[in-house]
Amino acid sequence: MAKKNAFYAQSGGVTAVINASACGVIETARQHKQHIAKVYAGHNGIIGALTEELIDTSKETARTIAALKHTPSGAFGSCRYKLKSIEQNLAEYERLIEVFKAHNIGYFFYNGGGDSADTCLKISQLSERMGYPIQAIHIPKTVDNDLPITDNCPGFGSVAKYVAVSTKEASLDVASMCATSTKVFILEVMGRHAGWIAAAGGLAAQQEGDAPHIILFPEIAFNKEKFLRKVQQSVKKHGFCTIVASEGAQYKDGTFLADAGTVDAFGHKQLGGVAPTLANMVKQELGFKYHWALADYLQRSARHIASACDVEQAYAVGKAAVEMALAGKNAVMPAIIRGKSKRYTWSIQEAPLSKVANVERMMPRNFISRDGFNITEKAREYLAPLIQGEDYPPYKNGVPDYATLKKVFVAKKLKQTFKV
Amino acid sequence: MAKKNAFYAQSGGVTAVINASACGVIETARQHKQHIAKVYAGHNGIIGALTEELIDTSKETARTIAALKHTPSGAFGSCRYKLKSIEQNLAEYERLIEVFKAHNIGYFFYNGGGDSADTCLKISQLSERMGYPIQAIHIPKTVDNDLPITDNCPGFGSVAKYVAVSTKEASLDVASMCATSTKVFILEVMGRHAGWIAAAGGLAAQQEGDAPHIILFPEIAFNKEKFLRKVQQSVKKHGFCTIVASEGAQYKDGTFLADAGTVDAFGHKQLGGVAPTLANMVKQELGFKYHWALADYLQRSARHIASACDVEQAYAVGKAAVEMALAGKNAVMPAIIRGKSKRYTWSIQEAPLSKVANVERMMPRNFISRDGFNITEKAREYLAPLIQGEDYPPYKNGVPDYATLKKVFVAKKLKQTFKV
């Protein structure tokens, strides 16, 4: 095998463990220097390849690379940038090939979600179409947990743990004050299209009646009357009601609750928030005192409470990607496959990218309780292993000691610049 | 000393470590059974004393009581209920004395903030005025960090750590995506009257230029032009701007930003949120893509990321309260006193309640940078020790294993009930 460099890029919304995958890629490549010379990381994802802004990871110490495993967000920078089809934008692909050629890149590792899987598949096809040999391997990552074939997506387990822990803690707070104060608490979580993250809030409950009492999924059409009735029942029975609401919660006609018409003092339409919308509903119709929280980026960057299982899997898919490349694979993704035994086990297997790209995995209906407001035992069995174990980062001065990269750029070789 | 029972109650907004104080009280009392027979805890705070709903803590195992040290929120229930003056509502005080007499209570431990210190002082005066001997000791607790004499208030250090960690993590997220996505991130935190909690966000920065780039304090009048200019400068210089905003941020005339006129679709005024108000401002005036988070109860219940220093101090003030009672003290509060050496040390000393009640400690102006948008080195020196150390709870099934009390109620002895 000829000695080539590798290109690695992070794509889309970042997670608490995407850098653990980067760590897996770089550490594994370093163990195979006879085949992979250097790993160049795209500055701000694929944009870095187009603009020839390549970070030379060989300039980072082993200690720094190891520290990526406990560092959240995208250390090399990420972006939301989807390549069009080769027919639609040939120039972009020609540019990529130019950059790859100039820097002797033979391996393309793309760390992202569904859109990136599609981009990665297109890159893998360049080899044939454009006569430049490159192996493209997709490394799964998405808090949305919506990639097919893989049992779960690295990044999801840690958000799930954050949401479960936060739901449990905030509910204890409400429970202790509800006799004279707040009776309804709403936590808004991510998940525009699928309720996986909201579902994880259900793991806060250890037994029947525990909070959360209501989970709102995008998959279940929101019914105001049913919802308010359920809130009232919960307050009557438990003294309070905790609600975990997906940002994607929507009415039957597909209108998001978050878009349901809040305007500011100037009459401008406000980008909502499901939580305040629900809170107003509760206040106006039931008169209960409420509080609400919006976790936003806090949930997907919360490396301090990452799932150990998630960290391990994120590293493993990075490592496996390099191993697959070394084995001559192209257009594949290392997928996490769950064992069949009752005790949770997992292994990494190869999935063809053609079956991954552009397929969105929704939450099965039997993961949601009949009334649509909670998770089932089946969902719990699926979700629970993914939040197991704690993997604490080291601390310095009371805050996590996250990696800081030197980010030494590879000298540019191309005369032409490229505007994205 | 005659053998009496003790009454313990939690008051006001709960914290991640108020139960650690409860643990300190109960464990210490158990070591002095020759003087303190039993500790009865008020169900839902002082209301439990008025309604004779007393939880017999002697029915809880040593293991459960020990677990309180790692359990957030108020395990016995808390309330917001301020006793009026004896002149204004004699009936309440007479009722308290009745309940105390009926249950042979000679020690009153009240775990709360400024209002509770005032209540505690009033109870201590009952002894003289109403001829019933009782020793009243106040145990400091408040995330607001606004009690005088004590160097800091148990509960604050853990919120501070949560805010510092969250600010750091979310900022890494924004930094990694800002080239093509969100440029401004706003985290709204508690602190209606004082900026202590917002200030703690400043601890996320390890060096000049690190996020957060802007902190908004209630102490500094909000100036829209100056604010927007600072946001723009920050985006230009760092590529993004992280803002930590106190919920109490206000204009010069005292109007809260959170009240600045958002109405819902029906024209009802909405209880705002500083973060969305600022986000709209940024969007409309500068056009930057933004995200915002509202931590709400998550911040004060986040026992999973509690400060070890805070947990230790919370326990220590509970323990010291019992020791002061045993030493015959009345109308005092164990205060945390900072040592004078450069290395952080602290000890517990007695503070007279008359000097604690109704005094609010604001943040000194020299803790806030000249431009009003950040903390000074002096603030950092004060704040940093309070978030030191991690004190992780045990986990079960991926979520913290928090204490669950049996809550065995003491048999009522009074014929009359009391309505609060």
Interface residues (C-beta under 8 A of the other chain):
Chain A: Q10 G13 V14 A16 N44 I47 T71 P72 S73 G74 A75 F76 G77 S78 C79 R80 Y81 K161 A164 V165 S166 K168 E169 A170 L172 D173 V174 A175 S176 M177 A179 T180 S181 F185 L187 L203 A204 Q206 A260 G261 T262 V263 D264 A265 H268 Q270 G273 P276 N280 Q284 H291 W292 A293 L294 A295 D296 Y297 L298 R300 S301 A302 R303 H304 I305 S307 A384 I387 Q388 G389 E390 Y392 Y395 K396 N397 G398 V399 P400 Y402
Chain B: Q10 G13 V14 A16 N44 I47 T71 P72 S73 G74 A75 F76 G77 S78 C79 R80 Y81 K161 A164 V165 S166 K168 E169 A170 L172 D173 V174 A175 S176 M177 A179 T180 S181 F185 L187 L203 A204 Q206 A260 G261 T262 V263 D264 A265 H268 Q270 G273 P276 N280 Q284 H291 W292 A293 L294 A295 D296 Y297 L298 R300 S301 A302 R303 H304 I305 S307 A384 I387 Q388 G389 E390 Y392 Y395 K396 N397 G398 V399 P400 Y402
